[in-house]
Amino acid sequence: MTNQPNTIETKAELLYGKKDNQIVHISEVDSGLECDCFCPACNSPLIARKGTIRTHHFAHHQGTDSQACVETALHLFAKQVLMEHKKVRLPEDQLSAEAIDHHGKKHLKTLLINAEKIEFTNVDAEVFRAGYRSDITAYPYENQNLDIEICVSHKVDLDKQEKAQRSHACMMEIDLSALEKDLSQKQIIQAVLYDAPRHWISNPLHRALEKQLQAEVEKLVFEANEEQPQKIESAPLTPKKPDNHMLLGFKVGHGYSPRYQKNFELCKLYTSRQVVSTSTRNLTCSHSGGFELEEFDLDENCIGKLEHLSFPIEVKLIMGSKLHGRKFVPVVLDLKTM
């Protein structure tokens, strides 16, 4: 039996109804038909079931409760929360630009834009413009608007994304698909305003900053290309200290093995060593010389340190071991440059 994702499941209870054109929580109404509520999705009369055994919830007075009604109710309640509270936490964003000069050196610039809490001066629902209709349109600053999309079961489709980007609209999406079904009203409000995952669909200001980063990187590349290349002597492949290694490079990735029919991850470190000239049972070595490749498993914590090195370079390897199958194999836990 496979585990189901942590989303609103088919058995999720209907916790929100519509009363006097407002979305209300089950805790806010009287029990039974006296709640005077209707389904936000199909507009059928609801019964407020507030017994002592099951979690309090709404049920359709006639007909069958459905997943679509639960999702629609949460979607409408989330929109109502934004319209009533007039504030939200914006997504963070990681901007980057890179280019490689004629010498093969990569130049990189990054900018982290932290999440920010903002308030609106005004807010509208279902605003239609530029060929699409947004769930919520907020107006945090003068002459500036922010489209907010609510995802309960369906993310913003590609067509709406492209229309928002073409019209230079500022659009974000709040993802409520993983909310637990039995959260309280207060917890859902907190999730909508601040805690639920959120990301940018379109942000013209950030794209402008990204272009600025790219221009700065290209300037660095231009300056590097204008420099006269210095004569670089080949680095020796024999370390100065006998306990050190000459590090040649590393490789990190993942893939799928048709042979073993499973996914795998690759994290390897490559060093040089003098060619082994010892004969074996299957090989008689008559001549040898130079260097050969030596391969080690690599702990992922080392990747950040390796990305900033130029190869080859003399290093001291800090070794450990890890269980691979039924045996322990050596692994590089850390390294120190000389």
Disulfide bonds with the S-S distance in Angstrom:
none
